Amino acid sequence: MAPDFDEAPRVTLRDMTADDVRAVRRIESLAYDDAWPARTFEEELANAFAHYRVAVEHYPPASGTIAALRRKLAGPHERILGFMGCWYMVDQIHLVTLAVDPAEQGRGVGRRLLLDLFDLARTSELNQAVLEVRVSNTRARRLYEEFGFRLKGTLHQYYKDNNEDAHVMITGDLSDPEAIERLARLRREHHRRFGTRFLDAPVGQTEVGA
């Protein structure tokens, strides 16, 4: 049960740090059978061409003696709900991984992380996004299609845990008016459904808060 603080919890996105690896690794293990070891995340954080972001639920500090006692009993006042990692290529942004804690799915976290991916592409002046997804993961493929990704090809036996094929999906030109309008619509829909809980933070922000 969530702590009964004076204010409702909020979710913000920030850059992943080494302190987040343990929580991120837990989510990765719950989401994927071929989860990365902690060392891989540590190496990725040191990769100048990689960028990793976490969605953090933050419970604002409450005032008063009773509230302070409740906060102490509740434990940490922030927790990671999901994460996303990408690589900056010559002319594309490559979504490497995206996962949401299974217990937190349906709250708009994955969609907000995808919107963040496109924000990173825009600020880096990259006009295409690309990813790989398991052919069996129809739920993820439908979500990616909503964001403008289309099937480009197939990589055979791409996933080493079971030799499953991967679909390569790619967007069109992100500077195209149709793509801009699609993302604006998706952002409006996300705000309508989940916006009261999400704080829009500047891309690259490393602190929790608005």
FIRO-790768 format. One line per 2 residues: number of its first residue (from 1); their letters; for each residue x, y, z of N, C-alpha, C. Coordinates in Angstrom, 1 decimal, always signed. Layout:
// residues N
NUM> a> X Y Z X Y Z X Y Z  ...
This chain:
// residues 210
1> ma> +0.8 -1.2 +0.0 +0.0 +0.0 +0.0 +0.9 +1.2 +0.0  +0.5 +2.2 -0.8 +1.3 +3.5 -0.9 +1.2 +4.2 +0.4
3> pd> +2.3 +4.9 +0.8 +2.3 +5.7 +2.0 +1.2 +6.8 +1.9  +0.6 +7.1 +3.0 -0.5 +8.1 +3.1 +0.1 +9.4 +3.4
5> fd> +0.8 +10.0 +2.5 +1.4 +11.3 +2.7 +0.4 +12.4 +2.5  +0.8 +13.6 +2.8 -0.1 +14.8 +2.6 -0.4 +15.0 +1.2
7> ea> +0.5 +14.7 +0.3 +0.3 +14.9 -1.1 +0.3 +13.6 -1.9  -0.4 +13.5 -3.0 -0.4 +12.3 -3.8 +1.0 +12.2 -4.4
9> pr> +1.4 +10.9 -4.7 +2.7 +10.7 -5.3 +2.7 +11.2 -6.7  +3.9 +11.6 -7.2 +4.0 +12.1 -8.6 +5.2 +11.3 -9.2
11> vt> +5.1 +11.2 -10.5 +6.1 +10.5 -11.3 +6.9 +11.5 -12.2  +8.2 +11.4 -12.2 +9.0 +12.2 -13.0 +10.1 +11.4 -13.7
13> lr> +10.7 +11.9 -14.7 +11.7 +11.1 -15.4 +13.1 +11.9 -15.2  +14.1 +11.1 -15.0 +15.4 +11.7 -14.8 +16.5 +10.7 -15.3
15> dm> +17.7 +11.2 -15.4 +18.8 +10.3 -15.9 +19.1 +9.2 -14.9  +19.3 +8.0 -15.4 +19.7 +6.9 -14.5 +21.1 +7.1 -13.9
17> ta> +21.3 +6.7 -12.7 +22.6 +6.8 -12.1 +23.0 +5.4 -11.6  +24.3 +5.3 -11.2 +24.8 +4.0 -10.7 +24.0 +3.5 -9.5
19> dd> +23.5 +4.5 -8.7 +22.7 +4.1 -7.5 +21.4 +3.4 -7.9  +20.9 +3.6 -9.2 +19.6 +3.1 -9.6 +19.8 +1.6 -10.2
21> vr> +21.0 +1.2 -10.4 +21.2 -0.1 -11.1 +20.5 -1.3 -10.4  +20.6 -1.3 -9.1 +19.9 -2.5 -8.4 +18.4 -2.5 -8.7
23> av> +17.8 -1.4 -8.6 +16.3 -1.3 -8.8 +16.0 -1.6 -10.2  +16.8 -1.1 -11.2 +16.6 -1.3 -12.6 +16.8 -2.7 -12.9
25> rr> +17.8 -3.3 -12.4 +18.1 -4.8 -12.6 +16.9 -5.6 -12.1  +16.3 -5.3 -11.0 +15.1 -6.0 -10.5 +14.0 -6.0 -11.5
27> ie> +13.7 -4.8 -12.1 +12.6 -4.6 -13.0 +13.0 -5.4 -14.3  +14.2 -5.3 -14.8 +14.6 -6.0 -15.9 +14.4 -7.5 -15.8
29> sl> +14.7 -8.1 -14.6 +14.6 -9.5 -14.3 +13.1 -9.9 -14.3  +12.3 -9.0 -13.8 +10.8 -9.3 -13.8 +10.2 -9.3 -15.2
31> ay> +10.8 -8.4 -16.1 +10.2 -8.1 -17.4 +10.7 -9.1 -18.5  +12.0 -9.5 -18.4 +12.6 -10.3 -19.4 +13.3 -11.5 -18.9
33> dd> +13.2 -12.6 -19.7 +13.9 -13.8 -19.4 +15.4 -13.7 -19.6  +15.8 -12.8 -20.6 +17.2 -12.7 -20.9 +17.7 -11.4 -20.3
35> aw> +17.4 -11.1 -19.1 +17.8 -9.9 -18.4 +19.3 -9.7 -18.4  +19.7 -8.4 -18.5 +21.1 -8.0 -18.4 +21.6 -8.2 -17.0
37> pa> +22.9 -8.5 -16.9 +23.5 -8.4 -15.5 +23.7 -7.0 -15.1  +24.0 -6.7 -13.9 +24.2 -5.4 -13.4 +25.4 -4.7 -14.1
39> rt> +26.4 -5.6 -14.4 +27.6 -5.0 -15.0 +27.3 -4.4 -16.3  +26.4 -4.9 -17.1 +26.0 -4.3 -18.4 +25.5 -2.9 -18.2
41> fe> +24.6 -2.8 -17.2 +24.0 -1.4 -17.0 +25.1 -0.4 -16.6  +26.1 -0.9 -15.8 +27.2 +0.0 -15.3 +28.0 +0.4 -16.5
43> ee> +28.2 -0.6 -17.5 +29.0 -0.2 -18.7 +28.2 +0.7 -19.6  +26.9 +0.6 -19.6 +26.1 +1.4 -20.5 +26.1 +2.9 -19.9
45> la> +26.1 +3.0 -18.6 +26.1 +4.3 -18.0 +27.5 +5.1 -18.3  +28.5 +4.3 -18.6 +29.8 +4.9 -18.9 +30.0 +5.1 -20.4
47> na> +29.0 +4.6 -21.2 +29.0 +4.8 -22.6 +28.6 +6.1 -23.1  +29.4 +6.9 -23.7 +29.1 +8.3 -24.1 +28.0 +8.4 -25.1
49> fa> +27.8 +7.3 -25.9 +26.8 +7.2 -26.9 +25.4 +6.7 -26.4  +25.4 +6.4 -25.1 +24.1 +5.8 -24.5 +23.5 +6.8 -23.6
51> hy> +22.2 +6.7 -23.4 +21.5 +7.5 -22.5 +20.4 +6.7 -21.9  +20.4 +6.6 -20.6 +19.4 +5.8 -19.8 +18.6 +6.7 -18.9
53> rv> +17.3 +6.5 -18.9 +16.3 +7.3 -18.1 +15.5 +6.4 -17.2  +15.1 +6.9 -16.1 +14.2 +6.2 -15.2 +13.0 +7.0 -14.9
55> av> +11.9 +6.3 -14.7 +10.6 +6.9 -14.2 +10.5 +6.7 -12.8  +10.5 +7.7 -12.0 +10.5 +7.6 -10.5 +9.2 +8.2 -9.9
57> eh> +8.6 +7.3 -9.1 +7.5 +7.8 -8.3 +8.0 +8.4 -7.0  +7.6 +9.6 -6.7 +8.2 +10.4 -5.6 +7.1 +10.8 -4.7
59> yp> +7.2 +10.5 -3.4 +6.3 +10.9 -2.4 +6.8 +12.1 -1.7  +6.2 +13.3 -1.9 +6.7 +14.5 -1.3 +6.7 +14.4 +0.2
61> pa> +7.7 +15.0 +0.8 +7.8 +15.0 +2.3 +6.6 +15.6 +2.9  +6.1 +15.0 +4.0 +4.9 +15.6 +4.7 +5.4 +16.3 +5.9
63> sg> +4.5 +17.2 +6.3 +4.9 +18.1 +7.5 +4.1 +17.6 +8.7  +4.7 +17.9 +9.9 +4.0 +17.5 +11.1 +4.6 +16.2 +11.7
65> ti> +4.5 +16.1 +13.0 +5.0 +14.9 +13.7 +4.4 +13.6 +13.3  +3.1 +13.6 +13.2 +2.4 +12.3 +12.8 +2.8 +11.9 +11.4
67> aa> +2.9 +13.0 +10.5 +3.2 +12.7 +9.1 +4.7 +12.2 +9.0  +5.6 +12.8 +9.8 +6.9 +12.4 +9.8 +7.1 +10.9 +10.2
69> lr> +6.3 +10.5 +11.2 +6.3 +9.1 +11.7 +5.8 +8.2 +10.6  +4.7 +8.6 +10.0 +4.2 +7.7 +8.9 +5.3 +7.6 +7.8
71> rk> +6.0 +8.6 +7.5 +7.0 +8.6 +6.4 +8.1 +7.7 +6.8  +8.5 +7.7 +8.1 +9.6 +6.8 +8.6 +9.2 +5.4 +8.5
73> la> +7.9 +5.1 +8.8 +7.5 +3.7 +8.8 +7.3 +3.2 +7.4  +7.0 +4.1 +6.5 +6.8 +3.7 +5.1 +8.0 +3.4 +4.3
75> gp> +9.2 +3.9 +4.8 +10.4 +3.6 +4.1 +10.7 +4.7 +3.1  +11.6 +4.4 +2.0 +12.0 +5.3 +1.1 +10.8 +6.1 +0.4
77> he> +11.0 +7.4 +0.1 +9.9 +8.1 -0.4 +10.0 +8.3 -1.9  +10.8 +7.5 -2.6 +10.8 +7.4 -4.0 +11.1 +6.0 -4.5
79> ri> +10.6 +5.6 -5.6 +10.9 +4.2 -6.2 +10.8 +4.3 -7.7  +11.6 +3.5 -8.3 +11.7 +3.4 -9.8 +10.6 +2.5 -10.3
81> lg> +9.8 +3.0 -11.2 +8.7 +2.2 -11.8 +9.1 +1.6 -13.2  +10.0 +2.2 -13.9 +10.4 +1.7 -15.2 +11.6 +2.5 -15.7
83> fm> +12.2 +2.0 -16.8 +13.4 +2.7 -17.3 +13.4 +2.5 -18.8  +14.3 +3.3 -19.5 +14.5 +3.2 -20.9 +15.9 +3.5 -21.2
85> gc> +16.5 +2.8 -22.2 +17.8 +3.1 -22.6 +17.9 +3.2 -24.1  +18.7 +4.2 -24.6 +18.9 +4.3 -26.1 +20.3 +4.6 -26.4
87> wy> +20.6 +4.5 -27.7 +21.9 +4.8 -28.2 +21.8 +5.9 -29.2  +22.7 +6.8 -29.3 +22.8 +7.9 -30.3 +23.6 +7.4 -31.5
89> mv> +23.0 +7.2 -32.6 +23.6 +6.7 -33.8 +23.9 +8.0 -34.7  +24.5 +7.7 -35.8 +24.9 +8.8 -36.7 +23.6 +9.7 -37.1
91> dq> +22.6 +9.0 -37.5 +21.4 +9.7 -38.0 +20.1 +9.1 -37.4  +20.2 +8.3 -36.3 +19.0 +7.7 -35.7 +19.2 +7.7 -34.2
93> ih> +18.1 +7.6 -33.5 +18.2 +7.2 -32.1 +17.7 +5.8 -32.0  +18.4 +4.9 -31.3 +18.1 +3.5 -31.2 +17.6 +3.1 -29.8
95> lv> +16.3 +2.7 -29.7 +15.8 +2.3 -28.5 +16.4 +0.9 -28.2  +17.2 +0.8 -27.1 +17.9 -0.5 -26.8 +17.1 -1.3 -25.8
97> tl> +16.4 -0.7 -24.8 +15.6 -1.4 -23.9 +14.6 -0.5 -23.2  +13.5 -1.1 -22.9 +12.4 -0.3 -22.2 +11.7 -1.4 -21.3
99> av> +11.5 -1.1 -20.1 +10.8 -2.0 -19.2 +10.1 -1.3 -18.1  +8.9 -1.8 -17.7 +8.2 -1.3 -16.6 +7.9 -2.4 -15.6
101> dp> +8.0 -2.1 -14.4 +7.7 -3.1 -13.3 +6.3 -3.7 -13.6  +6.2 -5.0 -13.8 +4.9 -5.6 -14.1 +3.8 -5.2 -13.2
103> ae> +4.1 -4.9 -11.9 +3.0 -4.5 -11.0 +2.6 -3.1 -11.2  +3.3 -2.3 -12.0 +3.0 -0.9 -12.3 +2.5 -0.7 -13.7
105> qg> +2.3 -1.7 -14.5 +1.9 -1.5 -15.9 +0.4 -1.0 -15.9  +0.1 -0.3 -16.9 -1.2 +0.3 -17.1 -1.3 +1.7 -16.5
107> rg> -0.3 +2.2 -16.0 -0.3 +3.6 -15.4 +0.3 +4.6 -16.3  +0.7 +4.3 -17.6 +1.2 +5.2 -18.5 +2.7 +5.4 -18.4
109> vg> +3.4 +4.6 -17.7 +4.8 +4.7 -17.5 +5.6 +4.4 -18.8  +5.2 +3.3 -19.4 +5.9 +2.9 -20.7 +5.7 +4.0 -21.8
111> rr> +4.5 +4.5 -21.9 +4.2 +5.5 -22.9 +4.9 +6.8 -22.6  +5.1 +7.1 -21.3 +5.8 +8.4 -21.0 +7.3 +8.2 -21.3
113> ll> +7.8 +7.0 -21.1 +9.2 +6.8 -21.5 +9.4 +6.8 -23.0  +8.5 +6.3 -23.8 +8.6 +6.5 -25.2 +8.5 +7.9 -25.7
115> ld> +7.6 +8.7 -25.0 +7.6 +10.1 -25.4 +9.0 +10.8 -25.0  +9.6 +10.3 -24.0 +10.9 +10.8 -23.6 +11.9 +10.5 -24.7
117> lf> +11.8 +9.3 -25.2 +12.7 +8.9 -26.3 +12.7 +9.9 -27.5  +11.5 +10.3 -27.8 +11.3 +11.2 -28.9 +11.8 +12.6 -28.6
119> dl> +11.6 +12.9 -27.3 +12.2 +14.2 -26.8 +13.7 +14.2 -27.0  +14.4 +13.1 -26.6 +15.8 +13.0 -26.8 +16.2 +13.1 -28.2
121> ar> +15.4 +12.4 -29.1 +15.7 +12.5 -30.5 +15.6 +13.9 -31.0  +14.6 +14.7 -30.6 +14.4 +16.0 -31.0 +15.6 +16.9 -30.6
123> ts> +16.0 +16.8 -29.3 +17.0 +17.7 -28.8 +18.4 +17.3 -29.4  +18.5 +16.1 -29.9 +19.8 +15.7 -30.5 +19.7 +15.8 -32.1
125> el> +18.6 +16.4 -32.6 +18.4 +16.6 -34.0 +18.6 +15.3 -34.8  +18.0 +14.2 -34.3 +17.9 +12.9 -34.9 +16.5 +12.7 -35.4
127> nq> +16.3 +12.4 -36.7 +15.0 +12.4 -37.3 +14.4 +11.0 -37.5  +15.0 +10.0 -37.0 +14.4 +8.7 -37.0 +14.7 +8.0 -35.7
129> av> +13.8 +7.0 -35.4 +14.0 +6.1 -34.2 +13.9 +4.7 -34.7  +14.7 +3.8 -34.2 +14.7 +2.4 -34.6 +14.8 +1.5 -33.3
131> le> +14.2 +0.3 -33.4 +14.3 -0.6 -32.3 +14.2 -2.1 -32.9  +14.4 -3.0 -32.0 +14.2 -4.4 -32.2 +13.2 -4.9 -31.2
133> vr> +12.3 -5.8 -31.6 +11.3 -6.4 -30.7 +11.0 -7.8 -31.0  +10.8 -8.6 -30.0 +10.5 -10.1 -30.3 +9.3 -10.2 -31.2
135> vs> +9.3 -11.1 -32.1 +8.1 -11.3 -33.0 +6.9 -11.8 -32.2  +7.1 -12.4 -31.0 +6.0 -12.9 -30.2 +5.4 -11.8 -29.3
137> nt> +6.1 -10.7 -29.2 +5.6 -9.6 -28.3 +4.7 -8.7 -29.0  +3.5 -9.2 -29.2 +2.5 -8.4 -30.0 +2.0 -7.2 -29.3
139> ra> +2.0 -7.2 -27.9 +1.5 -6.1 -27.2 +2.5 -4.9 -27.4  +3.8 -5.2 -27.3 +4.8 -4.1 -27.5 +4.8 -3.6 -28.9
141> rr> +4.6 -4.5 -29.9 +4.6 -4.1 -31.3 +3.4 -3.2 -31.6  +2.2 -3.5 -31.0 +1.1 -2.6 -31.2 +1.4 -1.2 -30.6
143> ly> +2.0 -1.2 -29.4 +2.3 +0.1 -28.8 +3.3 +0.9 -29.7  +4.3 +0.2 -30.2 +5.3 +0.9 -31.0 +4.6 +1.4 -32.3
145> ee> +3.7 +0.7 -32.9 +3.0 +1.1 -34.0 +2.2 +2.4 -33.8  +1.6 +2.5 -32.6 +0.9 +3.7 -32.2 +1.8 +4.9 -32.3
147> fg> +3.1 +4.7 -32.0 +4.1 +5.8 -31.9 +4.8 +6.0 -33.3  +4.3 +5.3 -34.3 +4.8 +5.6 -35.7 +5.8 +4.6 -36.2
149> fr> +6.2 +3.6 -35.4 +7.2 +2.6 -35.8 +6.5 +1.7 -36.8  +7.2 +1.3 -37.9 +6.8 +0.4 -38.9 +7.8 -0.7 -39.1
151> lk> +7.3 -1.9 -39.5 +8.2 -3.0 -39.7 +9.2 -2.7 -40.9  +10.5 -3.0 -40.6 +11.5 -2.7 -41.6 +12.1 -4.1 -42.1
153> gt> +12.2 -5.0 -41.2 +12.8 -6.3 -41.5 +12.8 -7.2 -40.3  +13.5 -8.4 -40.5 +13.5 -9.4 -39.4 +14.9 -9.9 -39.3
155> lh> +15.4 -10.0 -38.0 +16.7 -10.5 -37.7 +16.4 -11.9 -37.1  +16.9 -12.9 -37.8 +16.7 -14.3 -37.5 +17.5 -14.7 -36.3
157> qy> +16.9 -15.4 -35.3 +17.5 -16.0 -34.1 +18.3 -14.9 -33.4  +17.7 -13.7 -33.3 +18.3 -12.6 -32.7 +18.5 -12.7 -31.2
159> yk> +17.5 -13.3 -30.5 +17.5 -13.4 -29.0 +18.2 -14.7 -28.7  +19.2 -14.7 -27.9 +20.1 -15.8 -27.7 +19.5 -16.8 -26.6
161> dn> +18.5 -16.3 -25.8 +17.9 -17.2 -24.8 +17.1 -18.3 -25.4  +16.4 -18.0 -26.5 +15.5 -19.0 -27.2 +15.6 -19.0 -28.7
163> ne> +16.6 -18.2 -29.2 +16.8 -18.1 -30.7 +15.6 -17.5 -31.4  +14.8 -16.7 -30.7 +13.6 -16.1 -31.3 +14.0 -15.0 -32.3
165> da> +13.3 -14.8 -33.3 +13.5 -13.7 -34.3 +13.1 -12.4 -33.7  +13.7 -11.3 -34.2 +13.4 -10.0 -33.8 +12.9 -9.2 -35.1
167> hv> +11.8 -8.5 -34.9 +11.4 -7.5 -35.9 +12.1 -6.2 -35.7  +12.7 -5.7 -36.8 +13.3 -4.3 -36.7 +12.1 -3.4 -37.1
169> mi> +11.9 -2.4 -36.3 +10.9 -1.4 -36.5 +11.5 +0.0 -36.6  +11.1 +0.8 -37.5 +11.7 +2.2 -37.7 +10.6 +3.2 -37.9
171> tg> +10.8 +4.4 -37.5 +9.9 +5.5 -37.8 +10.2 +6.1 -39.1  +9.3 +6.9 -39.6 +9.6 +7.8 -40.7 +10.4 +9.0 -40.2
173> dl> +10.4 +10.1 -41.0 +11.1 +11.3 -40.6 +10.3 +12.0 -39.5  +11.0 +12.1 -38.3 +10.3 +12.7 -37.2 +10.0 +14.2 -37.3
175> sd> +10.7 +14.8 -38.3 +10.4 +16.2 -38.6 +9.2 +16.4 -39.5  +8.7 +15.3 -40.0 +7.5 +15.4 -40.9 +6.3 +15.9 -40.1
177> pe> +5.5 +16.8 -40.7 +4.3 +17.3 -40.0 +3.4 +16.2 -39.4  +3.2 +15.2 -40.2 +2.4 +14.1 -39.7 +2.9 +13.4 -38.4
179> ai> +4.2 +13.2 -38.4 +4.9 +12.7 -37.2 +4.8 +13.6 -36.0  +5.0 +14.9 -36.3 +4.9 +15.9 -35.2 +3.5 +15.9 -34.6
181> er> +2.5 +15.9 -35.5 +1.1 +15.9 -35.0 +0.8 +14.6 -34.2  +1.3 +13.5 -34.7 +1.1 +12.2 -34.0 +1.6 +12.3 -32.6
183> la> +2.8 +12.7 -32.4 +3.4 +12.8 -31.1 +2.7 +13.8 -30.2  +2.2 +14.9 -30.8 +1.5 +15.9 -30.0 +0.2 +15.3 -29.6
185> rl> -0.5 +14.5 -30.4 -1.7 +13.9 -30.0 -1.5 +12.9 -28.9  -0.5 +12.0 -29.1 -0.1 +11.1 -28.0 +0.2 +11.7 -26.7
187> rr> +0.8 +12.9 -26.8 +1.2 +13.6 -25.5 -0.1 +14.2 -24.9  -1.0 +14.7 -25.7 -2.3 +15.2 -25.2 -3.1 +14.0 -24.5
189> eh> -3.1 +12.9 -25.2 -3.9 +11.7 -24.7 -3.3 +11.2 -23.4  -1.9 +11.2 -23.3 -1.3 +10.8 -22.1 -1.6 +11.7 -20.9
191> hr> -1.5 +13.0 -21.2 -1.8 +14.0 -20.2 -3.3 +13.9 -19.7  -4.2 +13.6 -20.6 -5.6 +13.5 -20.3 -5.8 +12.3 -19.4
193> rf> -5.1 +11.2 -19.6 -5.3 +9.9 -18.9 -4.5 +9.9 -17.6  -3.3 +10.4 -17.7 -2.3 +10.2 -16.5 -1.7 +11.5 -16.1
195> gt> -1.9 +12.6 -16.7 -1.1 +13.8 -16.5 -1.1 +14.3 -15.1  -2.1 +14.1 -14.3 -2.1 +14.6 -12.9 -1.0 +14.0 -12.1
197> rf> -0.5 +12.8 -12.5 +0.6 +12.2 -11.7 +2.0 +12.4 -12.3  +2.0 +12.9 -13.5 +3.3 +13.0 -14.2 +3.8 +14.5 -14.2
199> ld> +5.0 +14.6 -13.8 +5.7 +15.9 -13.8 +6.6 +16.0 -15.1  +6.4 +16.9 -15.9 +7.3 +17.1 -17.1 +8.6 +17.7 -16.7
201> ap> +9.7 +16.9 -16.8 +11.0 +17.4 -16.4 +11.8 +17.6 -17.7  +12.7 +18.6 -17.7 +13.6 +18.8 -18.8 +14.4 +17.6 -19.2
203> vg> +14.6 +17.3 -20.4 +15.4 +16.2 -20.8 +16.8 +16.4 -20.2  +17.3 +15.3 -19.6 +18.6 +15.3 -19.0 +18.6 +15.7 -17.6
205> qt> +17.4 +16.0 -17.0 +17.3 +16.3 -15.6 +17.8 +15.2 -14.7  +18.5 +15.5 -13.7 +19.0 +14.4 -12.8 +18.5 +14.5 -11.4
207> ev> +17.6 +15.4 -11.1 +17.0 +15.5 -9.8 +15.5 +15.2 -9.9  +14.9 +14.7 -8.9 +13.5 +14.4 -8.9 +12.8 +15.8 -8.6
209> ga> +11.7 +16.0 -9.3 +11.0 +17.3 -9.1 +10.6 +17.9 -10.4  +9.8 +18.9 -10.4 +9.3 +19.6 -11.6 +10.4 +20.4 -12.2
